[in-house]
Amino acid sequence: MRTLLLLLLLTAPVITVDSKMQCGPDEHEHGNICCRNCMSGQYVRKPCSENHGVGECEVCGDETYTSHSSGLTYCLPCTQCQKDQEVVANCTRTSNRQCQCKTGFYCESEDCEICRPCHSCPEGTVIRHPCNATTDTVCEEEKGKANGDSWLSITPVVRVVIVLAIVLTIILAFLFAYCLYCYYCKRREKPSEPGGPTPDSSLCTEGGTLAPEVESSLLLE
């Protein structure tokens, strides 16, 4: 009795290994048997009826594909490009349709769902890497900028403020010169007090206007 039980224990693993189904690399399981795969661009229309046999394969229809040999009973639907995408490779029976974002848009994810508009570089920076279908624009600060370009880097609002300040300074300078002109001419016309200094008549010409040399010196100041 013991001998019989020992023999059963020794033979049990062997029976398990032998009974395990082993399908080849180009086969697939169907029930308790192995069937040969259908080629890429086809699907299994009817499985095989004997182990390691060949079933019936059918060619994929329009807008469907299988990219590898397999035991699939249907073909995969081809990807449809979005409105903001363009076709890179058409759908075939053996390959899926390839899409990418249109020019001016990008999408960083592999399975892109939404294409985003490319960004432009702000003033004072230059494009390091232009925008493409998978990467946004990469900007960097402009180096070695010429002095003549510094004015272009200033924002329009600051430019207007600078121009107005220059114009206002010129107007104030002319007003100051005119006030000095009036001051010196009035002093010439006012009679001097007894014992006081006599105004220098050379500052103004006849008619109450400043002498040319005085006027030019005031403008220079």
C-alpha positions as CSV (number, residue, x, y, z in Angstrom):
1,M,0.0,0.0,0.0
2,R,2.8,2.4,0.9
3,T,4.6,1.5,-2.3
4,L,1.5,2.4,-4.3
5,L,1.1,5.8,-2.7
6,L,4.8,6.6,-3.2
7,L,4.5,5.8,-6.9
8,L,1.4,8.1,-7.2
9,L,3.2,11.0,-5.5
10,L,6.2,10.6,-7.8
11,T,4.2,10.4,-11.0
12,A,1.7,13.3,-10.1
13,P,4.1,16.2,-11.1
14,V,5.0,14.5,-14.3
15,I,1.4,14.2,-15.3
16,T,0.8,17.9,-14.5
17,V,3.7,19.0,-16.6
18,D,2.8,16.8,-19.6
19,S,-0.8,17.9,-19.5
20,K,0.0,21.6,-19.6
21,M,-0.6,23.1,-23.0
22,Q,2.4,24.7,-24.7
23,C,1.6,27.0,-27.7
24,G,4.3,28.2,-30.1
25,P,5.3,31.9,-30.6
26,D,3.1,32.1,-33.7
27,E,0.1,30.4,-32.1
28,H,-2.7,31.3,-29.7
29,E,-4.9,29.3,-27.4
30,H,-8.4,28.3,-28.4
31,G,-10.1,26.2,-25.7
32,N,-7.8,23.3,-25.0
33,I,-5.8,23.4,-28.3
34,C,-3.3,25.7,-30.0
35,C,-4.1,27.4,-33.3
36,R,-1.8,29.2,-35.7
37,N,-2.0,33.0,-35.8
38,C,-3.4,35.0,-38.7
39,M,-1.0,37.4,-40.4
40,S,-1.0,41.2,-39.8
41,G,-3.8,42.8,-41.7
42,Q,-6.1,39.8,-41.0
43,Y,-8.3,38.5,-38.2
44,V,-9.5,35.0,-37.2
45,R,-12.8,34.4,-38.9
46,K,-13.0,30.8,-37.7
47,P,-10.6,29.1,-35.3
48,C,-8.9,25.8,-36.0
49,S,-10.4,22.5,-34.9
50,E,-7.3,20.5,-34.2
51,N,-4.2,21.2,-32.1
52,H,-1.6,23.3,-34.0
53,G,-3.9,23.7,-36.9
54,V,-4.8,26.6,-39.1
55,G,-8.2,28.4,-38.8
56,E,-9.9,30.7,-41.4
57,C,-8.4,34.2,-41.6
58,E,-10.2,37.2,-43.1
59,V,-8.6,40.5,-44.4
60,C,-9.4,43.6,-42.3
61,G,-11.9,46.0,-43.8
62,D,-11.7,49.7,-44.4
63,E,-10.6,51.9,-41.4
64,T,-9.5,48.8,-39.5
65,Y,-6.1,47.1,-39.0
66,T,-3.9,44.6,-37.2
67,S,-0.2,45.5,-37.0
68,H,1.0,42.0,-35.9
69,S,0.1,38.4,-36.4
70,S,-2.4,37.4,-33.7
71,G,-5.4,35.4,-32.8
72,L,-7.7,38.4,-32.6
73,T,-11.3,37.7,-33.8
74,Y,-11.7,41.3,-35.0
75,C,-9.6,44.1,-36.5
76,L,-8.8,47.3,-34.5
77,P,-10.4,50.6,-35.6
78,C,-8.1,53.2,-37.0
79,T,-7.5,56.5,-35.1
80,Q,-9.4,59.5,-36.3
81,C,-7.4,62.8,-36.4
82,Q,-8.9,65.8,-34.5
83,K,-9.8,69.1,-36.2
84,D,-6.5,70.7,-34.9
85,Q,-4.4,67.8,-36.2
86,E,-3.1,66.7,-39.6
87,V,-2.5,63.2,-41.0
88,V,1.1,62.1,-41.0
89,A,0.5,58.5,-42.2
90,N,-2.7,57.1,-43.6
91,C,-4.5,54.1,-42.2
92,T,-3.7,50.7,-43.8
93,R,-4.7,47.1,-43.1
94,T,-1.4,46.6,-41.2
95,S,-0.8,50.1,-39.6
96,N,-2.8,52.7,-37.7
97,R,-3.3,56.2,-38.9
98,Q,-0.7,58.7,-37.5
99,C,-1.8,62.2,-36.5
100,Q,0.1,65.2,-35.2
101,C,-0.8,68.8,-34.3
102,K,-1.0,71.3,-37.2
103,T,1.5,74.1,-37.6
104,G,1.3,76.6,-34.8
105,F,0.0,74.1,-32.3
106,Y,1.7,71.4,-30.1
107,C,0.9,68.6,-27.7
108,E,3.4,67.0,-25.4
109,S,1.5,63.9,-24.5
110,E,2.0,60.7,-26.5
111,D,-1.8,60.1,-26.8
112,C,-2.7,63.7,-27.7
113,E,-6.3,64.7,-27.2
114,I,-6.0,68.6,-27.3
115,C,-3.5,70.6,-29.3
116,R,-2.5,73.9,-27.7
117,P,-1.4,77.1,-29.5
118,C,2.4,77.8,-29.6
119,H,3.6,80.7,-27.5
120,S,5.6,83.6,-28.9
121,C,8.8,84.9,-27.2
122,P,8.4,88.2,-25.3
123,E,10.4,91.3,-26.0
124,G,14.1,91.0,-25.0
125,T,14.2,87.3,-25.7
126,V,14.9,85.2,-28.7
127,I,13.7,81.7,-29.8
128,R,16.0,79.0,-28.6
129,H,13.9,76.1,-30.0
130,P,11.0,76.8,-32.3
131,C,7.6,75.3,-31.6
132,N,6.8,71.9,-33.2
133,A,4.1,69.3,-33.1
134,T,5.3,67.9,-29.7
135,T,7.1,70.8,-28.0
136,D,6.2,74.4,-27.2
137,T,8.5,77.4,-28.1
138,V,11.6,77.6,-25.9
139,C,12.8,81.2,-25.3
140,E,16.0,82.6,-23.9
141,E,17.3,86.1,-23.1
142,E,19.0,87.9,-26.0
143,K,22.8,88.1,-25.6
144,G,25.2,90.6,-27.1
145,K,22.4,93.1,-28.0
146,A,23.7,96.2,-29.7
147,N,23.2,99.7,-28.1
148,G,21.0,100.7,-31.0
149,D,18.6,97.9,-30.2
150,S,18.1,98.9,-26.5
151,W,15.4,101.5,-27.6
152,L,13.5,98.7,-29.3
153,S,13.5,96.6,-26.2
154,I,11.6,99.3,-24.2
155,T,7.9,98.9,-24.0
156,P,5.7,101.4,-26.0
157,V,4.3,103.0,-22.9
158,V,7.8,103.8,-21.5
159,R,8.8,105.2,-24.9
160,V,5.9,107.6,-24.9
161,V,6.8,108.7,-21.3
162,I,10.5,109.3,-22.3
163,V,9.5,111.4,-25.4
164,L,7.0,113.5,-23.4
165,A,9.7,114.1,-20.7
166,I,12.1,115.3,-23.4
167,V,9.5,117.6,-25.0
168,L,8.5,119.0,-21.5
169,T,12.2,119.7,-20.7
170,I,12.7,121.7,-23.9
171,I,9.5,123.7,-23.3
172,L,10.6,124.6,-19.7
173,A,14.0,125.6,-20.9
174,F,12.5,128.1,-23.4
175,L,10.1,129.4,-20.8
176,F,13.0,130.0,-18.4
177,A,15.0,131.8,-21.0
178,Y,11.9,134.0,-21.8
179,C,11.4,134.9,-18.2
180,L,15.1,135.9,-17.9
181,Y,14.6,138.0,-21.1
182,C,11.6,139.8,-19.6
183,Y,13.4,140.3,-16.2
184,Y,16.5,141.9,-17.7
185,C,14.5,144.2,-20.0
186,K,12.2,145.4,-17.2
187,R,15.2,146.3,-15.1
188,R,16.6,148.3,-17.9
189,E,13.4,150.3,-18.3
190,K,13.0,150.9,-14.5
191,P,14.8,154.2,-13.3
192,S,17.5,153.5,-10.8
193,E,17.3,154.9,-7.2
194,P,19.6,157.8,-6.3
195,G,23.0,156.6,-5.4
196,G,22.1,153.1,-6.7
197,P,23.9,151.3,-9.5
198,T,22.9,152.1,-13.0
199,P,21.5,149.2,-15.0
200,D,23.7,147.9,-17.7
201,S,22.1,149.2,-20.9
202,S,24.2,146.8,-22.9
203,L,21.9,143.9,-21.8
204,C,19.0,145.1,-24.0
205,T,18.8,146.9,-27.3
206,E,16.5,149.8,-28.1
207,G,12.9,148.7,-28.0
208,G,13.3,146.5,-24.8
209,T,14.8,143.4,-26.4
210,L,17.8,141.5,-25.2
211,A,21.1,142.1,-27.0
212,P,22.0,139.2,-29.3
213,E,25.1,138.2,-27.3
214,V,23.0,138.1,-24.0
215,E,20.2,136.1,-25.6
216,S,22.7,133.6,-27.0
217,S,24.4,133.2,-23.6
218,L,21.1,132.6,-21.9
219,L,20.2,129.9,-24.4
220,L,23.5,128.2,-23.8
221,E,22.8,128.2,-20.1
